[in-house]
Amino acid sequence: MSRPNRQLTRVVWIVSILLIVVGCGSTASEKQSASSLTTAAVSTSSTDTSAPASNNTYQTKIFSPGFSVDLPAGWIVAERDASAAQIYLPCDACAHEGEENGEITLDATFGALPPKDAIVRLRGASNLDAEPASPTQLGSIDGLMFTGTRTGKREVAFAVIGYHTEADGEPIDVLAMGVGGRTVTIFVDPHTANGGDAKKFAVVAATIVKSIEFAS
């Protein structure tokens, strides 16, 4: 998808994401039919049997390693398959169901690699200027992360994983976390969100990511 260029001062962006954010993109596994998805919207009045047990906590059913996450009202987790899950706010009028307004994607494709090796491959994404990786922590889980700036030349693509996103837009945060001997990649991607919408997404995404707890 081609998107207009967006600007957001780097200082504001960093302040917004340093709460432990990580970076609508698609994974190779997203090609499956919509009928294969397991989704649950957070709503205090929901009667959907797929809704989480509490008002704001979702427990994965397909993704491995399993995790729970606290969601703001209306946000969903779309479990594409055992190696890909996406978190975003749905939008019926949007071309990509709302993912283009900002999404968090968890991917287990590099599960067999240690985080330090996975982050090297992730930093090699095409059409992305990746900053040096630095240590990060998610609860008791350690890992590495970097922020990548889109070059605006062509679509940003992460080889092997298959995740891709717009050529233009705000920076993307990418984490490689060690979970019980496996590596989980987390993308925090604002996609087409810009200005105030991008800042709002960064703050909400930070809170969501911080709430993720992987099964032991």
Buried (B, 14 or more C-beta within 10 A) or exposed (E): EEBEEBEBEEEEBEEBBEEBBBBBBBBBBBEEEEEEBBBBBBEEEEEEEEBBEEBBBBBBEBBBBBBBBBBEEEBBBBBBBBBBBBBBBBBEEBEBBBBBBBBBBBBBBBBEBBBEEBBBBBBEBEBBEBEEBEEBEBEEBEBBBBBBBBEEEEBBBBEEBBBBBBBBBBBBBBBBBBBEEBBBBBBBBBBBBBEEBBBBBBBBBBBBBBBBBBEE
